[in-house]
Amino acid sequence: MTIPQLSVRFIHKLSSSGRYLTYALIITLFGNLSALINMVLHPAIPYLDETHSIIGGILAIMAAILCTILESHIRRRGKSAIRQTRLGPYPWIMVVIWTILTGTSLTWAIYHKQQETMAVAMNEARTIFEKDLVYYRWAANQNGVYVPVTKTTGPNPYLKHFSDTSAVTDSGRTLTLVNPEYMIRQVYEMQNTDSGALGHITSLDPIRPSNAADPWEENALLNFEDGGKEVWAIQRMDDKEYFRLMRPMITEQGCLKCHADQGYEVGDIRGGICVSVPMTLLNGLFRKDVFAMALAHGALWILGLLGIFLVSYRITGSIREKEQAETRLRAIINNMLDGLITLDENGIIESINASAATMFGYYPEAVEGHGIDFLVRFPPGTIGGDELEKSLQEAISSGRPLNGLRSNGESFPVALSLSKMQLARKRFFIVMVRDVTEEEQRRTEALRAGQLAAIGELAAGVAHEINNPVNGIINYSQVLLDEAEDQNDESSPDILKRIIREGERVAAIVSNLLAFARQRDEVVSDVTIKEVIDDCLSLILYQLDKDVIKLDVDVPDDLPFLKGNPQQLHQVFLNLLTNARYALNQRFEGSDPEKRIEIRSWMTNVDGRSFIRTTFTDYGVGIPQDVIDRIFDSLFTTKPPGEGTGLGLSISKGLVRDHAGQLTLESVPGDHTVATVDLPVASGGLE
């Protein structure tokens, strides 16, 4: 972990007052950093130097800005934000870039300051050169200068060929001739060599040997011969660094007095003036400026690193919050029970959620880019044109049924709702899709239940109407039978007894129909299994005879009582008999010895309790294993539409469970199916 990261995390752990005190210390430290370091490295520089004030002020302002940003971050995201946020590679890339930029800026500043130092040295050297050249010209134009002879200024031995190299004043003082070169040499010898500039006139063919050129000066003079105008360099002389500048000397008329014997003519390059400026002071100033710049750039680099990591924490935290929000939103959308489809303004599918993908049987990628009519079938001519939203709303609210189309080609009813969303300049449509297959089935079943209830009421009314004439027929037949017996009529009694027997049979059927049609769910009584089965058979016997289905019933009379609701048990057994009849008719179109239903009842013991087990066995088409696993699911049916509701077995299982019993099915496809009903005997019944 880097120092900026540790610093940021340390500040996050402080209390409010501790943070403000830390901010004040940081701002004060950066404001005085330059002055504090110079106190150690350059004690001669005043603490309140102007450079210190400028650099310190800039660093203090930057530190204050950074502390303000850091405090804002802490208040906005809390102290745990840094600990919970992990930085990716991008902050480190920014650190590298910032380091390169800061290093480049410092390098450029140092280079610029170096060029500035060289420019100052160059300007000083050129100024000295111009001064020396003016002195030389003045002395040359005067044909030399006579000065008193002293210990340091004696007669110039190189001017012996002149007739007037000496003179005597009126007071008798001896004077000697000083030529320009001699004069300039003496001036430089009088300077402080520690800080003063050096200079002399040199040539490739000097009159005075000590004026001979050194190697650098020789190269410069050769450069002048080739047309050069100026040569400069930085060299060390006597363990000191100097800026050396040399320019050519052009022979003028005044120069020929001393140098005509050497063959020079006016305009010839006869040598050069070399000026050497000491770099001690300039280098000192340069190092001071470089230190200040390095200090400023170093502080700026550190502040930049802190800023990068702080901003990175804020950006990373914001991205993390956005990602979490998007993840939560995506999870909510994908876990919606209804399907969600987003469309662009042209009706093209852009995305679907998991529910919609499951509903239609497609992967999301397979439907993206298609129109909405790829999934939903609208009535012809309703969708299209420029006003997509209006046409969709009209199609949805028209009341006409809409169907979805699964990937396997299966059609199913759907309900749609439409909403609109504007994101920047782009418009979206959100379509909510709901599979209403079960709702349609429930609606159909509710309608069917209403019809059955109406039929039940009608059947009850018809049964009451039939009861009266049937009772009348029985009663009148009994009267005729009594009269015939009194009159010893042997032919009539047999016919009358048959009429009475058939009339009683009709009355029993009507009574059972009334019992089944009545709503008596709350009635619980002791019943015998044989009684319930006989009543059920009396209601369905006609249909079984019509379909040529044989019955094999083995229900003993001595089975114990059951505690239950006769009407509900009727419903269970009738449903099982109806399903057995349907399976037999599916396998056998007409009469067949195997076209039969077997009903068996006997006592059994389950988990220490006594039960009456009743089985209904048919030898019809049987039930496949994948179907039998779902056979008791509500609304599940294998019968064609209009012939089955998918509720019979589900309701029957619930009714048996309400009687503390159990209903199970086992089947061998193409052979037989056995429905088993276990019902507990009434308390105190026979064991």
C-alpha positions in Angstrom: 0.0 0.0 0.0 1.4 3.4 -1.0 2.1 6.4 1.4 -0.8 8.4 -0.1 -3.2 5.5 0.5 -2.0 5.1 4.1 -2.3 8.9 4.6 -5.9 9.0 3.3 -7.0 6.0 5.4 -5.3 7.5 8.5 -7.2 10.7 8.1 -10.4 8.8 7.6 -10.0 7.2 11.1 -9.7 10.5 12.9 -12.5 12.3 14.6 -13.9 15.6 13.3 -11.7 17.8 15.5 -8.7 15.6 14.8 -9.2 15.9 11.1 -9.4 19.7 11.2 -6.2 19.9 13.3 -4.5 17.5 10.8 -5.6 19.7 7.9 -4.2 22.8 9.6 -0.9 21.1 10.2 -0.7 19.8 6.6 -1.4 23.3 5.2 1.1 24.9 7.6 3.8 22.3 6.7 3.4 22.7 3.0 3.4 26.5 3.3 6.7 26.5 5.2 8.4 23.5 3.6 10.6 25.5 1.3 11.8 27.8 4.0 12.4 25.0 6.5 14.6 23.0 4.1 16.6 26.1 3.1 17.2 26.8 6.8 19.3 23.5 6.8 20.7 23.6 3.3 21.2 27.4 2.8 21.2 29.2 6.1 22.3 32.4 4.4 18.9 32.7 2.7 16.4 34.7 4.8 13.4 32.7 6.2 11.0 35.3 4.7 12.7 35.3 1.3 10.4 36.2 -1.6 10.9 32.8 -3.2 9.9 31.1 0.0 6.7 33.1 0.2 5.7 32.4 -3.4 6.4 28.7 -3.3 4.9 28.3 0.2 1.8 30.2 -0.8 1.2 28.0 -3.8 1.7 24.8 -1.9 -0.5 26.0 1.0 -3.3 26.8 -1.4 -3.0 23.4 -3.1 -2.9 21.6 0.3 -6.0 23.5 1.4 -7.9 22.5 -1.8 -6.9 18.9 -1.3 -8.0 18.9 2.4 -11.4 20.4 1.4 -11.9 17.6 -1.2 -10.9 15.0 1.3 -13.3 16.3 4.0 -16.1 16.5 1.4 -15.4 12.9 0.5 -15.5 11.8 4.2 -18.8 13.6 4.8 -20.4 12.2 1.7 -19.3 8.6 1.9 -18.5 7.9 5.6 -15.4 6.7 7.2 -15.8 3.1 6.0 -15.8 4.1 2.4 -12.0 3.9 1.9 -11.7 0.5 3.7 -14.5 -1.0 1.5 -13.2 0.3 -1.8 -10.5 -1.4 -3.8 -8.7 0.5 -6.5 -8.2 -0.9 -10.0 -5.2 -0.4 -12.3 -6.3 3.0 -13.5 -5.1 5.0 -10.5 -1.7 3.5 -10.9 -1.7 4.4 -14.5 -2.6 8.0 -13.5 0.3 7.9 -10.9 2.7 6.9 -13.7 1.4 9.6 -16.0 1.5 12.2 -13.2 5.0 11.2 -12.3 6.1 11.5 -16.0 4.4 14.9 -16.3 5.9 16.2 -13.0 9.3 14.9 -14.0 9.0 16.4 -17.5 8.0 19.7 -16.0 10.9 19.7 -13.6 13.3 18.7 -16.3 12.1 21.5 -18.6 12.2 24.0 -15.8 15.8 23.0 -15.0 16.7 23.2 -18.6 15.1 26.6 -19.0 16.9 27.8 -15.8 20.2 26.4 -17.2 19.6 28.2 -20.5 18.8 31.4 -18.5 22.0 31.0 -16.5 24.0 30.5 -19.7 22.3 33.6 -21.2 23.3 35.7 -18.2 26.9 34.4 -18.5 26.8 35.0 -22.2 25.5 38.5 -21.8 28.1 39.3 -19.1 30.9 38.0 -21.3 29.7 39.9 -24.3 29.5 43.1 -22.2 33.1 42.6 -21.0 34.2 41.9 -24.6 32.6 45.1 -25.9 34.3 47.0 -23.0 37.7 45.5 -23.7 37.2 46.2 -27.4 36.4 49.9 -26.7 39.5 50.2 -24.5 41.6 48.6 -27.2 40.3 50.9 -29.9 40.7 54.0 -27.7 44.3 53.0 -26.9 45.0 52.1 -30.5 43.6 55.3 -31.8 45.9 57.2 -29.4 48.9 55.2 -30.8 49.5 54.0 -27.3 49.5 55.7 -23.9 52.5 56.9 -21.9 52.4 56.1 -18.2 54.9 56.5 -15.4 57.4 53.7 -15.0 56.7 51.8 -11.8 57.6 48.4 -10.4 54.5 46.8 -12.0 54.7 48.8 -15.2 58.1 48.8 -16.8 59.1 49.4 -20.4 57.6 46.9 -22.8 60.5 45.0 -24.3 58.4 44.0 -27.3 58.2 47.7 -28.4 62.0 48.3 -28.8 61.6 48.8 -32.5 59.7 52.0 -31.8 61.8 55.2 -31.5 59.4 56.8 -29.0 58.7 54.1 -26.5 59.7 56.4 -23.6 59.4 60.0 -22.7 60.2 62.5 -19.9 57.8 64.9 -18.4 58.7 68.6 -17.7 59.2 67.6 -14.1 61.7 65.0 -15.1 59.5 61.9 -14.5 60.1 59.0 -16.9 57.2 57.7 -18.9 56.9 54.5 -21.0 54.7 53.6 -23.9 51.9 51.1 -23.1 50.2 49.6 -26.2 46.6 48.4 -26.1 47.4 44.7 -25.4 49.7 45.7 -22.6 47.1 48.0 -21.1 44.3 45.4 -21.2 46.6 42.7 -19.7 47.5 45.0 -16.8 43.8 45.8 -16.1 42.9 42.1 -15.8 45.9 41.5 -13.5 44.6 44.1 -11.1 41.2 42.3 -10.7 40.3 39.9 -7.9 40.8 36.5 -9.6 38.3 34.8 -7.2 35.3 36.6 -8.5 36.4 38.8 -11.4 36.4 38.0 -15.1 39.5 37.1 -16.9 40.5 38.3 -20.4 43.4 38.8 -22.8 44.2 39.2 -26.4 45.7 36.2 -28.1 46.8 35.2 -31.5 48.2 32.2 -33.4 51.4 34.4 -34.0 51.7 36.5 -30.8 54.5 39.0 -30.3 54.6 38.3 -26.6 54.9 34.5 -25.9 52.7 34.7 -22.8 49.9 35.8 -25.1 50.0 32.5 -26.9 46.7 30.7 -27.3 45.8 27.6 -25.3 44.3 24.6 -27.1 40.7 25.9 -26.8 41.7 29.3 -28.0 43.7 27.8 -30.9 40.5 25.9 -32.0 38.6 29.1 -31.7 41.1 31.1 -33.8 41.1 28.4 -36.5 37.3 28.6 -36.5 37.6 32.3 -37.1 39.9 31.6 -40.0 37.0 29.5 -41.5 34.6 32.4 -41.0 33.3 31.9 -37.5 32.1 34.9 -35.6 31.9 33.7 -32.0 33.0 30.7 -30.0 32.0 29.9 -26.4 32.2 27.1 -23.9 32.2 26.2 -20.2 35.6 25.0 -19.0 37.3 24.5 -15.7 40.5 26.5 -15.1 42.4 26.4 -11.9 39.7 24.2 -10.4 37.1 26.7 -11.2 34.3 26.8 -13.8 34.3 29.6 -16.3 32.2 30.7 -19.2 34.6 31.4 -22.0 33.8 33.6 -24.9 36.1 34.5 -27.8 35.5 36.8 -30.7 37.9 37.6 -33.5 40.0 40.9 -33.6 39.9 42.6 -37.0 43.0 44.5 -38.0 42.4 48.3 -38.0 44.6 51.1 -39.0 45.8 51.7 -35.4 46.9 48.2 -35.1 49.4 48.4 -37.9 51.8 50.5 -35.7 52.7 47.3 -33.8 51.7 44.6 -36.1 52.5 45.8 -39.6 55.9 44.0 -39.4 53.9 40.7 -39.0 52.4 41.2 -42.5 48.9 42.2 -41.3 46.7 44.5 -43.3 43.6 46.4 -42.5 40.6 43.9 -42.3 42.7 40.8 -41.5 41.9 38.6 -38.5 45.1 38.8 -36.5 43.8 37.2 -33.3 40.9 37.3 -30.8 39.8 38.6 -27.5 39.0 35.9 -25.0 36.8 36.7 -22.0 36.3 34.1 -19.1 33.5 34.8 -16.7 33.5 32.9 -13.4 30.4 30.7 -12.9 30.6 30.4 -9.2 27.9 33.0 -8.4 25.7 32.0 -11.3 26.0 28.3 -10.4 25.1 29.1 -6.8 22.0 30.9 -8.0 21.2 28.1 -10.4 21.4 25.5 -7.7 19.2 27.5 -5.4 16.6 27.9 -8.1 16.8 24.2 -9.0 16.4 23.3 -5.4 13.3 25.5 -5.1 11.9 24.1 -8.3 12.6 20.5 -7.2 11.0 21.2 -3.8 7.9 22.7 -5.5 7.6 19.9 -8.0 8.1 17.3 -5.3 5.4 18.8 -3.1 3.2 19.1 -6.1 3.9 15.5 -7.0 2.9 14.4 -3.5 -0.2 16.5 -3.5 -1.0 15.1 -7.0 -0.7 11.5 -5.7 -3.0 12.3 -2.8 -5.5 13.9 -5.1 -5.3 11.0 -7.6 -6.0 8.4 -4.9 -8.7 10.5 -3.3 -10.5 11.1 -6.6 -10.0 7.5 -7.5 -11.7 6.4 -4.2 -14.6 8.7 -5.0 -14.9 7.6 -8.6 -14.5 3.9 -7.7 -17.0 4.3 -4.9 -19.5 6.0 -7.2 -19.0 3.3 -9.9 -19.4 0.6 -7.2 -22.6 2.2 -6.0 -23.9 2.4 -9.6 -22.9 -1.2 -10.3 -24.7 -2.3 -7.1 -27.8 -0.3 -8.0 -27.7 -1.8 -11.5 -27.2 -5.3 -10.1 -30.1 -4.8 -7.7 -32.3 -3.4 -10.5 -31.3 -6.3 -12.8 -32.0 -8.8 -10.1 -35.4 -7.3 -9.4 -36.3 -7.3 -13.1 -35.1 -10.8 -13.7 -37.0 -12.1 -10.6 -40.2 -10.5 -11.7 -43.0 -13.0 -12.3 -44.2 -11.1 -15.3 -42.1 -10.7 -18.4 -40.5 -7.3 -19.2 -39.6 -6.3 -22.8 -37.9 -3.0 -23.7 -38.4 -1.6 -27.2 -36.7 1.3 -29.0 -38.8 4.0 -30.6 -39.2 1.8 -33.7 -40.6 -1.1 -31.9 -37.4 -3.2 -32.0 -36.7 -5.4 -29.0 -33.6 -4.2 -27.1 -33.8 -6.6 -24.0 -36.1 -9.0 -22.2 -35.9 -10.3 -18.6 -35.5 -13.9 -17.5 -39.3 -14.3 -17.0 -40.0 -13.2 -20.6 -37.2 -15.5 -21.9 -38.7 -18.5 -20.0 -42.2 -17.6 -21.1 -41.4 -17.5 -24.8 -38.7 -20.2 -24.7 -36.0 -18.0 -26.2 -32.5 -16.9 -25.2 -32.5 -13.1 -24.8 -29.9 -12.8 -27.6 -32.3 -14.7 -30.0 -35.0 -12.1 -29.9 -33.0 -8.9 -29.6 -33.2 -6.9 -32.8 -36.6 -8.3 -33.8 -39.9 -6.5 -33.7 -42.4 -7.0 -30.9 -44.6 -9.0 -33.3 -41.9 -11.6 -33.3 -43.2 -12.6 -29.8 -46.8 -11.3 -29.7 -49.4 -11.9 -32.4 -51.4 -8.7 -32.8 -54.6 -8.5 -34.9 -53.8 -7.7 -38.6 -53.3 -4.1 -39.4 -53.1 -2.9 -35.8 -49.3 -2.4 -35.5 -47.3 -0.3 -37.8 -47.0 3.2 -39.1 -45.2 6.2 -37.5 -47.2 6.3 -34.3 -46.0 3.1 -32.7 -47.1 4.0 -29.2 -50.6 4.9 -30.3 -51.0 1.7 -32.3 -49.7 -0.4 -29.4 -52.0 1.2 -27.0 -55.0 0.7 -29.3 -54.1 -3.0 -29.8 -53.7 -3.6 -26.1 -56.9 -1.8 -25.1 -59.1 -3.0 -28.0 -60.3 -6.0 -25.9 -59.3 -8.4 -28.7 -57.4 -11.4 -27.4 -53.6 -11.3 -27.9 -51.5 -14.4 -28.2 -47.8 -15.1 -27.6 -45.8 -17.4 -29.7 -43.3 -19.7 -28.0 -40.1 -20.9 -29.8 -41.7 -24.3 -30.4 -44.6 -22.7 -32.2 -47.1 -23.1 -29.3 -49.6 -20.2 -29.0 -50.8 -19.0 -25.6 -52.9 -16.1 -24.3 -51.1 -13.0 -23.0 -52.0 -9.7 -21.3 -49.9 -6.6 -22.1 -49.3 -3.2 -20.5 -47.3 -0.4 -22.0 -45.3 2.4 -20.5 -42.9 5.0 -22.0 -39.5 6.1 -20.7 -37.3 9.0 -21.9 -33.5 8.6 -21.4 -31.6 11.7 -22.6 -32.8 12.1 -26.2 -33.7 8.5 -26.7 -37.2 7.2 -26.1 -38.0 3.6 -24.9 -41.1 1.6 -24.5 -41.5 -0.9 -21.7 -43.9 -3.7 -22.3 -45.1 -5.9 -19.4 -46.2 -9.4 -20.6 -48.2 -11.8 -18.5 -49.1 -15.4 -19.4 -52.9 -15.6 -18.7 -53.3 -19.3 -19.6 -54.2 -20.3 -16.1 -56.5 -17.3 -15.7 -58.3 -18.2 -18.9 -58.6 -21.8 -17.6 -59.9 -20.6 -14.3 -62.4 -18.3 -16.1 -63.5 -21.3 -18.2 -63.8 -23.5 -15.1 -65.7 -20.8 -13.2 -68.1 -20.6 -16.2 -68.3 -24.4 -16.3 -68.9 -24.5 -12.5 -71.7 -22.0 -12.9 -73.2 -24.2 -15.6 -72.9 -27.3 -13.5 -74.5 -25.5 -10.5 -77.3 -24.4 -12.8 -77.6 -28.0 -14.1 -77.6 -29.2 -10.5 -80.4 -26.9 -9.6 -82.3 -27.9 -12.7 -81.7 -31.6 -12.0 -83.0 -31.1 -8.4 -86.1 -29.4 -9.8 -86.7 -32.1 -12.4 -86.1 -34.8 -9.8 -88.8 -33.2 -7.6 -91.2 -33.1 -10.6 -90.5 -36.7 -11.4 -90.9 -37.8 -7.8 -94.6 -36.9 -7.7 -95.7 -38.9 -10.8 -93.4 -41.8 -9.9 -94.9 -42.0 -6.4 -98.4 -41.8 -8.0 -97.6 -44.7 -10.3 -96.3 -46.7 -7.4 -99.3 -45.9 -5.2 -101.8 -46.6 -7.9 -100.1 -49.8 -8.9 -100.2 -50.9 -5.3 -103.9 -50.2 -5.1 -104.5 -52.2 -8.3 -102.3 -55.0 -6.8 -104.3 -55.1 -3.6 -107.6 -55.2 -5.5 -106.3 -58.0 -7.8 -105.1 -60.0 -4.8 -108.5 -59.6 -3.2 -110.2 -60.7 -6.4 -107.8 -63.6 -6.8 -106.7 -62.3 -10.2 -103.6 -64.3 -11.1 -102.6 -62.5 -14.3 -102.5 -58.9 -13.1 -100.3 -59.2 -9.9 -97.1 -60.1 -11.7 -97.4 -57.1 -14.1 -98.3 -54.8 -11.2 -95.4 -56.0 -9.1 -93.0 -55.3 -12.0 -94.5 -51.8 -12.4 -94.0 -51.2 -8.6 -90.4 -52.5 -8.7 -89.4 -50.4 -11.6 -91.2 -47.4 -10.1 -89.2 -47.8 -6.9 -86.0 -48.2 -8.9 -86.8 -44.8 -10.6 -87.5 -43.3 -7.3 -84.2 -44.6 -5.9 -82.3 -43.0 -8.8 -84.1 -39.7 -8.4 -83.3 -39.8 -4.6 -79.6 -40.4 -5.3 -79.5 -37.6 -7.9 -81.1 -35.3 -5.3 -78.6 -36.3 -2.7 -75.7 -35.6 -5.0 -77.1 -32.2 -6.2 -77.7 -30.9 -2.6 -75.1 -28.7 -1.0 -74.5 -30.5 2.3 -70.7 -30.1 2.8 -71.1 -29.7 6.5 -72.9 -33.1 7.0 -70.6 -35.7 8.6 -72.0 -39.0 9.6 -71.3 -42.7 9.9 -71.5 -44.3 6.5 -70.7 -47.6 5.0 -68.4 -47.9 2.0 -70.8 -50.3 0.3 -73.6 -47.9 0.5 -71.6 -45.0 -1.0 -70.3 -47.2 -3.9 -73.8 -48.6 -4.6 -75.2 -45.1 -4.8 -72.5 -44.0 -7.1 -73.0 -47.0 -9.4 -76.7 -46.3 -9.6 -75.9 -42.9 -11.1 -73.3 -44.1 -13.6 -74.6 -47.6 -14.4 -76.5 -46.5 -17.4 -73.4 -45.0 -19.0 -71.4 -48.1 -18.2 -74.0 -50.3 -19.8 -74.2 -48.0 -22.8 -70.4 -48.3 -23.3 -70.5 -52.1 -22.8 -68.2 -51.9 -19.7 -68.4 -54.8 -17.3 -68.4 -54.2 -13.5 -66.7 -56.6 -11.1 -67.6 -55.4 -7.6 -66.3 -57.0 -4.4 -67.3 -54.9 -1.4 -68.2 -56.9 1.7 -71.2 -56.0 3.7 -69.5 -56.4 7.1 -66.9 -53.6 6.6 -66.9 -51.1 9.5 -68.4 -47.6 9.4 -66.6 -44.6 8.0 -66.9 -41.1 9.6 -67.3 -38.8 6.6 -69.4 -36.7 4.2 -71.3 -39.0 1.9 -71.7 -36.4 -0.8 -67.9 -35.7 -0.9 -67.2 -39.4 -1.1 -69.7 -39.8 -3.9 -67.8 -37.1 -5.8 -64.5 -38.9 -5.3 -65.8 -42.3 -6.4 -67.7 -40.9 -9.3 -64.6 -39.0 -10.5 -62.5 -42.2 -10.4 -65.2 -44.2 -12.2 -65.6 -41.6 -14.9 -61.8 -41.5 -15.5 -61.8 -45.4 -15.7 -64.6 -45.3 -18.2 -62.7 -42.7 -20.3 -59.5 -44.8 -20.3 -61.4 -48.0 -21.3 -63.2 -46.2 -24.2 -59.9 -44.8 -25.3 -58.5 -48.4 -25.6 -61.6 -50.3 -26.7 -64.1 -48.8 -29.2 -66.8 -51.5 -28.7 -67.4 -54.6 -26.7 -64.3 -56.5 -25.3 -63.8 -59.1 -22.6 -61.1 -56.9 -21.1 -63.3 -53.8 -21.1 -64.0 -53.9 -17.4 -63.7 -52.1 -14.1 -62.9 -53.9 -10.9 -63.9 -52.5 -7.5 -62.4 -54.1 -4.4 -62.7 -53.1 -0.7 -61.0 -54.6 2.4 -59.6 -53.8 5.7 -55.9 -52.9 6.1 -53.5 -51.5 8.7 -51.3 -48.5 8.0 -48.9 -47.2 10.8 -51.0 -48.9 13.4 -54.3 -47.5 12.3 -57.2 -49.3 10.7 -58.2 -48.2 7.2 -60.7 -49.4 4.5 -58.8 -49.7 1.3 -60.8 -49.5 -1.9 -59.3 -50.0 -5.3 -60.7 -49.0 -8.7 -58.9 -51.0 -11.5 -59.4 -50.4 -15.2 -57.7 -52.1 -18.1 -57.6 -49.1 -20.3 -54.7 -47.1 -22.0 -52.8 -46.5 -18.7 -50.9 -43.4 -17.7 -47.2 -42.7 -18.7 -44.8 -42.0 -15.9 -44.1 -38.4 -16.9 -47.9 -37.7 -16.7 -48.6 -39.6 -13.5 -46.0 -37.4 -11.7 -48.3 -34.4 -12.4 -51.7 -36.2 -12.4 -52.8 -34.5 -9.2 -51.7 -30.9 -10.2 -54.5 -28.4 -10.4 -55.7 -27.7 -14.0 -53.5 -30.5 -15.4 -55.4 -32.8 -17.8 -54.6 -35.1 -20.8 -58.1 -34.9 -22.1 -58.9 -32.7 -25.2 -60.4 -29.3 -24.6 -64.0 -29.5 -23.5 -63.7 -33.0 -22.1 -61.6 -32.4 -19.1 -61.0 -29.6 -16.6 -57.9 -30.8 -14.8 -59.6 -30.3 -11.4 -61.2 -33.7 -10.7 -58.3 -35.6 -9.3 -56.9 -32.5 -7.6 -60.2 -32.0 -5.8 -60.6 -35.7 -5.1 -57.2 -35.9 -3.5 -58.1 -32.9 -1.3 -61.4 -34.4 -0.3 -59.8 -37.7 0.7 -57.1 -35.8 2.6 -59.9 -33.9 4.4 -61.2 -37.4 5.5 -57.7 -38.2 7.0 -57.1 -40.6 4.1 -54.9 -41.0 1.1 -55.5 -41.3 -2.7 -52.8 -42.8 -4.9 -52.5 -43.9 -8.5 -50.3 -46.5 -10.1 -50.4 -47.5 -13.8 -48.7 -49.6 -16.4 -49.2 -47.8 -19.8 -51.2 -50.0 -22.2 -52.2 -52.4 -19.5 -54.1 -51.1 -16.4 -54.5 -48.3 -13.9 -55.2 -48.7 -10.2 -56.6 -45.9 -8.1 -56.4 -46.7 -4.3 -58.4 -44.9 -1.7 -57.5 -45.5 2.0 -60.1 -44.1 4.5 -59.8 -44.5 8.2 -62.6 -46.4 10.0 -64.8 -44.5 12.4 -63.8 -44.5 16.1 -65.2 -47.6 17.8 -65.6 -49.4 14.4 -64.8 -53.0 13.8 -61.2 -54.0 13.7 
